[in-house]
Amino acid sequence: MRVDLFDFDLPEERIALRPAKPREAARLLKIAPGAPFEDFTIADLPLLLQAGDVLVFNDTRVIPAHLKGIRRRGEAAAQVEATLHMRVAPDRWLAFMRPGKRIAAGDRIHFGHDGNSCFLGQLDATIVEKREGGEVLLGFDLSGPFLDEALHSIGHIPLPPYIASKREDDERDRRDYQTIYAREEGAVAAPTAGLHFTPELFASLDKMGVERHFVTLHVGAGTFLPVKADDTDQHHMHSESGFVSSSTASAINAARLRGARIVAIGTTSLRLLESAADENGILEEWSGATDIFITPGYRFRVVDMLMTNFHLPRSTLFMLVSAFCGLDTMQAAYAHAISAGYRFYSYGDASLLFRQMR
């Protein structure tokens, strides 16, 4: 499909730079094909669900994966930045670096803010490979938990580009850009639909008999990359690693057998469930990497409803929601959201989508 079909104009003031306070005060737009759009808040979510519904959350935890450093090549030095996006070994990460023209394979990068040892604010790495689009393979001098400790010491929360271009990250982001149930470290971007949930909202959902289960997909920085191709068939998706436990798979299979609705909280939960399911929508324990790219025409196997934030123009995620509800429906929904003052992107408001039936 032509990528320009998924374009739209978004006023800059609609981009949220901070989350709503409290979290459940964010707005929620109900989107069901063939039905009028309805405006709610996150606190109203129990009104839109029913006993027996199964909510599936992504419990990945964001790590401080944005690094600032100095590239040294002989006597020459240049400031560079790296955003880690996928771990491939205890001491190696794939990363997006900028400015890409200043780096080459074999370069030494000194991350951190002073010249002390790594435990006091510096972490050294080598560019093992330089790939396309500013992507590199970094080999760090530390490995395993020692590398993790260093990243937590010197790294920054990797805010999305549309926020990072307007302000620096701060201590509030270390709390705000994390779901309350995050536990499996490895993401470099938050599963943002989950940011709206609070213990109080969980208690309300528990009281009405809504089930809650977890999967893990470590969201990569590739989620923010623009689609530069003119046609969706020409776009390359970056892989992300994930895991579905046998207990979660069994619970979802049982729910589908009794006719319960499966509600994915976030596109990352949906993408992982759809990656792990067989042709009949049956799940088993699953782990590995997925680069699933969902565009209109895709036949959904597992998910009936999707709660998700509002996405970028021409993005793979706007293509995904268009596949879920229909392109015409989503274009109209986003036009409604813009005119009604909804806040967009990672710290913005949310939508609750009901799948288009075929």
For each residue, the residues with C-beta under 8 A, 3 or more apart:
1: 5 231 232 295 296 319
2: 5 230 231 232
3: 6 7 227 229 230 231 232 235 314
4: 7 230 314
5: 1 2 327
6: 3 227 313 314 315 318 319 322 327
7: 3 4 313 314
8: 313 331 334 335
9: 313
10: 14 15 313 338 344
11: 14 338
12: 15
13:
14: 10 11 338 341 342 343 344 348
15: 10 12 162 163 343 344 345 348
16: 19 20 343 344 345 346 347 348 349
17: 163 166 167 347
18: 172 176 347
19: 16 23 26 176 195 347
20: 16 23 25 26 27 343 349
21: 25
22: 25 198
23: 19 20 26 42 195 196 197 198
24: 41 42 43 45 196 197 198 200 201
25: 20 21 22 41 42 43
26: 19 20 23 41 42 196 343 348 349 350
27: 20 39 40 41 42 342 343 349 350
28: 39 40 41 42 44 45 48 307 349 350 351 352
29: 37 38 39 40 333 336 337 340 342 349 350 351 352
30: 37 38 39 40 48 351 352 354
31: 37 325 329 330 333 351 352 353 354
32: 35 325 353 354
33: 325 326 329 354 356 357
34:
35: 32 38 354
36:
37: 29 30 31 332 333 336
38: 29 30 35
39: 27 28 29 30 340
40: 27 28 29 30 44 45 47 48 352
41: 24 25 26 27 28 44
42: 23 24 25 26 27 28 45 196 197 201 350
43: 24 25 201
44: 28 40 41 47 48
45: 24 28 40 42 48 49 201 205 307 352
46: 49 201 204 205 208 210
47: 40 44
48: 28 30 40 44 45 352
49: 45 46 53 55 205 208 210 263
50: 53 208 210 261
51: 208 209 210
52: 209 210 211 255 258 260 261
53: 49 50 210 211 260 261 263 305
54: 210 211 212 213 251 252 255 260 261 262 263
55: 49 205 210 211 212 213 263 265
56: 213 214 215 248 252 262 263 264 265 269 273 303
57: 179 181 191 194 197 212 213 214 215 265 266 269
58: 179 191 194 214 215 216 217 219 265 266 268 269 272
59: 179 181 182 183 184 214 215 216
60: 182 184 185 186 187 191 216 217 218 219 268
61: 178 182 183 184 185 186 187
62: 65 157 158 177 178 182 187 188 189 190
63: 84 148 151 152 155 185 186 187 188
64: 151 152 154 155 156 157 158 174
65: 62 83 84 85 151 155 158 188 221
66: 81 82 83 84 155 156 157 158 159 164 169 188
67: 81 82 83 84 111 123 151 154 155 156
68: 79 80 81 111 112 113 156
69: 79 80 81 82 109 110 111 112
70: 77 78 79 80 109 110
71: 77 78 79 80 102 103 107 108 109 110
72: 76 77 107 108 109 110
73: 76 77 104 107 108
74:
75:
76: 72 73
77: 70 71 72 73
78: 70 71 99 102
79: 68 69 70 71
80: 68 69 70 71 97 98 99 102 103 109
81: 66 67 68 69 97 98
82: 66 67 69 95 96 97 109 111 136 138
83: 65 66 67 95 96 97 158 188 221
84: 63 65 66 67 87 93 94 95 138 151 158 188 221
85: 65 93 94 95 96 188 220 221 222 238
86: 93 94 218 220 238 239 240 241
87: 84 92 93 94 186 241
88: 92 93 94 137
89: 92
90: 143 144 147
91: 139 140 141 142 143 144 147
92: 87 88 89 128 137 138 139 140
93: 84 85 86 87 88 137 138 140
94: 84 85 86 87 88 135 136 137 138
95: 82 83 84 85 135 136 137 138
96: 82 83 85 133 134 135 136 221
97: 80 81 82 83 100 103 134 135 136
98: 80 81 134
99: 78 80 102
100: 97 103 130 133 134
101:
102: 71 78 80 99
103: 71 80 97 100 107 109 127 130 136
104: 73 107 127 130
105: 127 128 129 130
106: 126 127
107: 71 72 73 103 104 126 127
108: 71 72 73 124 125 126 127
109: 69 70 71 72 80 82 103 124 125 126 127 138
110: 69 70 71 72 122 123 124
111: 67 68 69 82 122 123 124 125 154
112: 68 69 116 118 121 122 123 154
113: 68 121 122 154
114: 120 121 122
115: 122
116: 112 120 121 122
117: 120 122
118: 112 121 122 123 124 141 142 150
119: 149 150 153
120: 114 116 117
121: 112 113 114 116 118 153 154
122: 110 111 112 113 114 115 116 117 118 154
123: 67 110 111 112 118 140 141 142 147 150 151 154
124: 108 109 110 111 118 140 141
125: 108 109 111 138 139 140 141
126: 106 107 108 109 138 139
127: 103 104 105 106 107 108 109 130 136 137 138
128: 92 105 136 137 138 139
129: 105 136 137
130: 100 103 104 105 127 136
131: 135 136 137
132: 135
133: 96 100 225
134: 96 97 98 100
135: 94 95 96 97 131 132
136: 82 94 95 96 97 103 127 128 129 130 131
137: 88 92 93 94 95 127 128 129 131
138: 82 84 92 93 94 95 109 125 126 127 128
139: 91 92 125 126 128
140: 91 92 93 123 124 125 143 147 150
141: 91 118 123 124 125
142: 91 118 123 146 147 150
143: 90 91 140 146 147
144: 90 91 147 148
145: 148 149
146: 142 143 149 150
147: 90 91 123 140 142 143 144 150 151
148: 63 144 145 151 152 185
149: 119 145 146 152 153
150: 118 119 123 140 142 146 147 153 154
151: 63 64 65 67 84 123 147 148 154 155
152: 63 64 148 149 155
153: 119 121 149 150
154: 64 67 111 112 113 121 122 123 150 151
155: 63 64 65 66 67 151 152
156: 64 66 67 68 169
157: 62 64 66 169 173 174 177
158: 62 64 65 66 83 84 164 188 189 221
159: 66 163 164 169 173 177 346
160: 163 164 189 224 345 346
161: 164 165 224
162: 15 165 166 312 345
163: 15 17 159 160 166 167 345 346 347
164: 66 158 159 160 161 167 168 169
165: 161 162
166: 17 162 163
167: 17 163 164
168: 164
169: 66 156 157 159 164 173
170: 173
171: 174 175
172: 18 175 176
173: 157 159 169 170 176 177
174: 64 157 171 177 178
175: 171 172 178
176: 18 19 172 173 195 347
177: 62 157 159 173 174 190 195 346
178: 61 62 174 175 182 190 195
179: 57 58 59 182 190 191 194 195 197
180: 197 198 199
181: 57 59 194 197 214
182: 59 60 61 62 178 179
183: 59 61
184: 59 60 61 216 218 243
185: 60 61 63 148
186: 60 61 63 87 216 218 241
187: 60 61 62 63 190 191 217 218 219 220
188: 62 63 65 66 83 84 85 158 218 219 220 221
189: 62 158 160 192 219 220 221 223 224 346
190: 62 177 178 179 187 194 195 219 346
191: 57 58 60 179 187 194 195 217 219 265 266 268 269
192: 189 195 266 309 345 346 347
193: 196 265 266 267 307 308 309 350
194: 57 58 179 181 190 191 197 265 266
195: 19 23 176 177 178 179 190 191 192 346 347
196: 23 24 26 42 193 201 350
197: 23 24 42 57 179 180 181 194 201 202 265
198: 22 23 24 180 201 202
199: 180 202 203
200: 24 203 204
201: 24 42 43 45 46 196 197 198 204 205
202: 197 198 199 205 206 212
203: 199 200 206 207
204: 46 200 201 207 208
205: 45 46 49 55 201 202 208 210 212
206: 202 203 209 210 212
207: 203 204
208: 46 49 50 51 204 205
209: 51 52 206
210: 46 49 50 51 52 53 54 55 205 206
211: 52 53 54 55 251 255 260
212: 54 55 57 202 205 206
213: 54 55 56 57 247 248 251 252
214: 56 57 58 59 181 245 248
215: 56 57 58 59 242 243 244 245 248 269 272 273
216: 58 59 60 184 186 242 243 244 272
217: 58 60 187 191 240 241 242 243 268 269 271 272 290
218: 60 86 184 186 187 188 240 241 242
219: 58 60 187 188 189 190 191 223 240 268
220: 85 86 187 188 189 223 238 239 240
221: 65 83 84 85 96 158 188 189 224 225
222: 85 225 237 238 240
223: 189 219 220 316 317
224: 160 161 189 221 312
225: 133 221 222 238
226: 312 314 315
227: 3 6 232 235 314 315 316 319
228: 235
229: 3 232 233 234 235
230: 2 3 4 234
231: 1 2 3 234 235
232: 1 2 3 227 229 235 293 295 319
233: 229
234: 229 230 231
235: 3 227 228 229 231 232 293 316
236:
237: 222 291 292 293 316
238: 85 86 220 222 225 291
239: 86 220 289 290 291
240: 86 217 218 219 220 222 268 289 290 291
241: 86 87 186 217 218 287 288 289 290
242: 215 216 217 218 272 275 276 286 287 288 289 290
243: 184 215 216 217 286 287
244: 215 216 248 249 272 273 276 283 284 285 286 287
245: 214 215 248 249 285
246: 249 250 284 285
247: 213 250 251
248: 56 213 214 215 244 245 251 252 283
249: 244 245 246 252 253 276 283 284 285 286
250: 246 247 253 254
251: 54 211 213 247 248 254 255
252: 54 56 213 248 249 255 256 262 273 283 302
253: 249 250 256 257 282 283
254: 250 251 257 258
255: 52 54 211 251 252 258 260 262
256: 252 253 259 260 262 281 302
257: 253 254
258: 52 254 255
259: 256
260: 52 53 54 211 255 256
261: 50 52 53 54 304 305
262: 54 56 252 255 256 273 302 303 304 305
263: 49 53 54 55 56 303 304 305 306 307
264: 56 267 269 270 273 303 305 306 307
265: 55 56 57 58 191 193 194 197 269 307
266: 57 58 191 192 193 194 269 270 306 307 308
267: 193 264 270 271 306 308 317 320 321
268: 58 60 191 217 219 240 271 272
269: 56 57 58 191 215 217 264 265 266 272 273
270: 264 266 267 273 274 294 303 306 320 324
271: 217 267 268 274 275 290 292 294 320
272: 58 215 216 217 242 244 268 269 275 276 290
273: 56 215 244 252 262 264 269 270 276 277 283 302 303
274: 270 271 277 292 294 300 301 302 303
275: 242 271 272 286 290 292
276: 242 244 249 272 273 283 284 286
277: 273 274 280 281 282 283 301 302
278: 281 282 283 284 301
279: 301
280: 277 301
281: 256 277 278 301 302
282: 253 277 278
283: 244 248 249 252 253 273 276 277 278 286 302
284: 244 246 249 276 278
285: 244 245 246 249
286: 242 243 244 249 275 276 283
287: 241 242 243 244
288: 241 242
289: 239 240 241 242
290: 217 239 240 241 242 271 272 275
291: 237 238 239 240
292: 237 271 274 275
293: 232 235 237 316 319
294: 270 271 274 298 316 319 320 323 324
295: 1 232 298 319 320 322 323
296: 1 319 322 323 326 327
297: 323
298: 294 295 323
299: 358
300: 274 303 323 324 355
301: 274 277 278 279 280 281
302: 252 256 262 273 274 277 281 283
303: 56 262 263 264 270 273 274 300 306 324 355
304: 261 262 263 354 355
305: 53 261 262 263 264 352 353 354 355
306: 263 264 266 267 270 303 321 324 352 353 355
307: 28 45 193 263 264 265 266 350 351 352 353
308: 193 266 267 311 317 321 350 351 353
309: 192 193 344 345 346 348 349 350 351
310: 334 337 342 343 344 345 348 349 350 351
311: 308 315 317 318 321 344 345
312: 162 224 226 315 317 318 345
313: 6 7 8 9 10 318
314: 3 4 6 7 226 227 318
315: 6 226 227 311 312 318 319
316: 223 227 235 237 293 294 319 320
317: 223 267 308 311 312 320 321
318: 6 311 312 313 314 315 321 322 330 334
319: 1 6 227 232 293 294 295 296 315 316 322 323
320: 267 270 271 294 295 316 317 323 324
321: 267 306 308 311 317 318 324 325 330 351 353
322: 6 295 296 318 319 325 326 327 329 330 331
323: 294 295 296 297 298 300 319 320
324: 270 294 300 303 306 320 321 353 355 356
325: 31 32 33 321 322 329 330 333 353 354 355 356
326: 33 296 322 329 330 356
327: 5 6 296 322 330 331
328: 331 332
329: 31 33 322 325 326 332 333 356
330: 31 318 321 322 325 326 327 333 334
331: 8 322 327 328 334 335
332: 37 328 329 335 336
333: 29 31 37 325 329 330 336 337 351
334: 8 310 318 330 331 337 338
335: 8 331 332 338 339
336: 29 37 332 333 339 340
337: 29 310 333 334 340 342 344 349 351
338: 10 11 14 334 335 342
339: 335 336
340: 29 39 336 337
341: 14
342: 14 27 29 310 337 338 348 349
343: 14 15 16 20 26 27 310 347 348 349
344: 10 14 15 16 309 310 311 337 348 349
345: 15 16 160 162 163 192 309 310 311 312 348
346: 16 159 160 163 177 189 190 192 195 309
347: 16 17 18 19 163 176 192 195 343
348: 14 15 16 26 309 310 342 343 344 345
349: 16 20 26 27 28 29 309 310 337 342 343 344
350: 26 27 28 29 42 193 196 307 308 309 310
351: 28 29 30 31 307 308 309 310 321 333 337
352: 28 29 30 31 40 45 48 305 306 307
353: 31 32 305 306 307 308 321 324 325
354: 30 31 32 33 35 304 305 325
355: 300 303 304 305 306 324 325
356: 33 324 325 326 329
357: 33
358: 299
